[in-house]
Every structure is written in structure tokens, then in C-alpha cells.
């Protein structure tokens, strides 16, 4: 039974990260819709979809318990803003030919997680982890010094998602209930925006053909399904093993950006990516070595 759950966990992880990796294909279908408008639909339909899941799975007891804890609700207010910012920047990046920047952001993310663990959770970094962070910082600094630019989109995506993960870890709420509360916090703002733009965003949706309306409504499924798969995998396999799968998403994005959407991959990108990848190789070796040692 234990082996079955373990293998299920691996399958859930692969599905979650693969879905995150191919998500840009979905957003590209809506490339003529403003990123803000897609975000509003993502919030509203995610809220409706997760509410249905919670009701159908009779999981309301956890929600009722959470509503009695103002401190946790306060933290979820912050995480809702972080995830909304992350979603908005990601959608904008994909639909404005910055998929390589989005990919780099999610490659940097695990290294930022390690740094935040040290700063806020009192975790001590091992030598290889320090070296991995040094490589990543060198890549960003070289881009700044040699090419006069900074990978702003990548860094903002990495930081918002890393801080989101840190606060969600601290608040200790299951994925389904947490996402329901986060989208419930954001939904009134999204609705208010739609109502104030009745000749804009709302009219776009009403006047769209059925296929466009279906695509916008599908934002709830595109958002929720990989997150729930990730949550299902996290309770079945060790986090160190889960870390090996997190490169699937940005790797798929990277391949699609170059092969499908012909985004330029020049010496600037190659240098930054090279240092980040070197850091990730060291980071992965460290995880593997630690896991082998503990076994």
C-alpha cells in the first residue's frame, strides 16, 4: 500500500509540473485579451470551481475552522495579493513574448526558496547550497554589468512565488481550503472591477463567441487542477524528491519559447541561464547527497 501511494505521489508531481509547464499554451490562445482581464477571470472561475470542489467533497469543516482564526486569515490576505501579482506578471510575460523570462523566473525560484529558508526559518545552508546561490547571483549580476539590464520579470516571478510558498508553509492550511479563501478575498475586487468596466472587460466576455467564453471560464480549471495535484503529491512523497520534479515546468516553457514561439536566445540570455543552471545542478547534487546520506 505504501509503495502504491508513493508511486501515486510521483505521478501527481509529474502531472502538476507538466500542466504548469504547458499552461502558456492556454494563455497564448487568449493573447488578444488584456492580462488584467484574464487575471479577473482566473480569480472568479477559480473561486467558483474550488467552492464546488469543497462542497462536493464535504470539506467544509476545515473552512469553518479556518474562519475562526483571524491570524491565519490575515496571512492569507497577503498570500492572495502575492499569488495575484504572480499570475498577472506570468500571463503578461507569456502573451508579450517573454516566456524565456518566465521560465528563468521558475528556474531561480528553488534557489530563492533556500535563501528565504535561511533568512526566515533559521535553516542553515550547506556548502553546495551557498555555491549554488553564488552562481545564481553571478548570473544576474553579469547581466546587469555586461548587458546593462536586469531580469526584472524573472526576479519578480521568483520572489512573489517564493514568498507565497513561505507564507503558505507558515500558515499551514491545506491547498484546497487555502485557495478557496485566497480567491474569495480577491473575488469581490475582481467583480467590482468588472462592474465598473461594464463597457470594457465585462462586455468583452458577454460579446465573445462561445469558444472564447469557454476558454476564459476554463481559467479556474487551469489554475486549480495542477495545484491540487501538487498538494496530493506533497503528502505522498518527500519534499526533497518533489524538488527533482520542479524543473519540469520551466524546462517545458524554455523549450516552447525557443522552438514554438521563436523567442530570441542571445548571449545575454545564454549567460544568465548558464549560471542559473549551474547553480541548480549543484543544488540538485546537494539534495541527492543529503537524501542518500539520510537513507
N, C-alpha and C positions, 0 to 999 in steps of 0.2 A: 504493500500500500504506500509505504514511504517513497519507494522508487517511482511509483506511478505519479504521485504528487510532485516529485522532483522534476520528472520529465514534463509534466504539465506546466510547471513553472518556467522551464526553458522555452517551451512552445509559446506561452503567453508573452514572454520577454521578446522573442523574435517577432511575434505578430505586432506588439506595441511599437517597437522601434522601426519596423518596416513601414507600418502605417504612418508614423511620424515622418519617415524619410520620403514617402511618396505624396504626402499632403500638399506639397507645392503644385502638383498636377491638378488638384482640385481647385486651388486658388487661382491658377492660371486660366481656368475656364470662366472665372469671374473677373478677368483682368480689366474689363471696361467699367467695372463697378468701383467707386472710391473705397479705399482701405477702411475708412471710418464706418462706412455703411455696412461693409462685410462684417466688421467687428460687432456692430449693433445686432446684426442677425445671429452672429456666433454666440453672443451673450444670451439673447432671448430664446433661441431654439435649444441651446444647451440647457437653460433653466427648465424649459418645458419637458425636454427629453429626460433629464435627470429626475425631475419631480415624478414623472410616470414610472421610472425605474424604482425609485424609493417606495412609492405607493404599492406597486405590483409585487415588490419583494418583501413587503410588510416590514420595512426597515425604519419605520417612523420613531421607534423608541430611542434610537441614537440621536435623531434630530431633536426630539423633545428634551433629552438630557443636555444636549449642546446649547439649546436656547436658554437654559438656566445658568450658563456660565459666561457672564459678561466679559471676563478677561480673554477667554478663547475667541469670543465673537469679535472683540476689538482687534485681535491679531488677524482674524480672517478678513476684516475690513482692509487691512494693509495688504494681505496676500491677494485680495481681489483686484486692487489697484495695480499691483506688480504683474499679475498674470494678464490683465487687460492691456497694459503697456507692452508686454512681451508679444501678445497676439497681434496688436496693432502694427508694431515695428516689423514683425515677421511677415505679415500679409503685405505691407508696403514694400518690403525688400524683395519678396518673390515677384510681385507684379510690376516692379520697376527695374527689373534685370539686375538685382543684387543678390541672387541666390547663392553665389560664392561667398558673399559676406555673411549670409545667414548660416551657411554650412560651417564657416570658420568660427562663428559665434558658439555653435553647439560642440565644436571640437575643443574650444577653450573652456567650456562650461565645467567639465570634470576637474580641471586644474584650479578653477576659481572655487569650486566646492571644497577642495583640500585647503586652500588658503582661508576660507571662511570658517572651516572646522577648527583651524589653529587660532584664529582671532576671536571667535565667539563661543566655541565649545571646549576650549582648553586642550585640543588634540595636539600631540607633539608630532612634528614632521620628521620622517626618516630621511636619510641622506639622499636617496634616489628621488624622493618627493621634492626636496629642495632643489635638486638639479633639474628636475622636470619643470618646476616653476621658473627657474633661471632661464631655461631655453625659451619658454613661452614669452617671458618678459623681454628677452633679447630680440625675438622676432618682431614684437610690437614696437620696440624702441628703434630697431633698424629701419622699419617702415617710416617711422616718424622722422628720423635723422636723414636717411638716404633719399627718401622719396617725398619728404615734406608733407606726409598725410598720416592720419591715424585711422585704424579700422573702427570708426565710431559705431556703426551698425552692429558689427560683431561683438564689440565690448559691451554695448548696452544690452544686447540679447543675452549674452553670457551672464552679466551681472544681475539683470532682472530675474532670470530663471534660477540663478544660484541663490539669491536672497529669498526668492519664493520657496525653493526647496528647504532652505534653512529654517524659515519661519513655520512651514508646514510640519517639519520634523519636530520643532519645539512645541507646536500646538497639539500635536498627536491626535489628529482626527482622521477617520478613515476617508479614503478618496471620494467615495460617492457622496457622503454627507457633507464633506468639506466643499466639494464642487457645487453642490446644491446651494449652500449658504453663500458662497462667493458669487455665484450667478444671480442669486436672489438680491444680494446687495447692489449689484450692477444693473439688474433689470429695470428698476424704476428710472434710472438715469437714461438708459437706452430708450425706454418708452417715451420719456419726456422729450428727448432729442427728436425722435421720430414724429411726435405730435407737433412740435414746433416747426418741423420741416415738412409739413403736410403737402407742400407743392414740390418737395425735393425727394428726400430719401423714401418716404412712405409711398409717394406717388410712383417712384421708380419700381417699387415692389409690386404695387397693385396693377400698374400698367404693363408689367413684364409678361412674357409668354409663360406657359405652364412649366416648361423646362427650366427657365431662369428661376422661377419661384421655387421649384423643387430643389434646385442647386443651393439657393440661399437657405431654405429650411433644413437642408442636409448638413449645414454647418454644425448643428447640435450633435449629430452622429459622428461627424469627422472629429469633433473635439472630445467627445465623451468616450467612445469605444477604445481608442488606444490608451487613454488614461486609466480606464478600468482594467484593461489587460495588464498594464504596468503594475497596478495595485495587486492584482491576482498573482503576478509573478513574484512580487516583493515578499509576499508571505510564504512562498513555497521554496525559494532558493536564497542562498546567502547573498548579501548586498555586494560582496566582493566579486561574486560570479556575475551578478547583474551588471556590474561595471564593465564587463567584457562586451556586453551586447550594446552598450550605449553609443558605440561608434557606428552602428549600422545606419542610423538615421542620417547623420551628417555626411557619411560616405555616399549614400544614395543621392543626396542633394548635390554633392560635389560632382558626381558622375553625370547627373542630369543637366547641371548648369553648363558643363563643358560640351557634352555630346548632343543633348537635345535642344538646348537654348543658346548654344554658341556664345556664352559669356566669355570675354577676353581673360585669358590666364597668362599674364605677362610676368616679367621678372619680379615686380613688386609683390604680386600675389604668391609667386613661387617661393620667394624668400621667406615671407611670413608663414605660409603654410608649412614650409620645410622645418622651421624651428618649432612650430606648434606640434607637428607630427613627431619630431624627435623627442620633445617633452612627453608626448603621450606614450611613445614606445617605452621610455624609462618608467613612466607612471604604471604602465601595464606590467612591466617586468617586476616592479616593486609589489604590486598586488599579487601576482603569481607566486613570487618568492615568499611573501608573508603567508599566503594560503597553504603553500606546501610545507612551510615550517610549522604552522599550527596543526596540520594533519599528522 
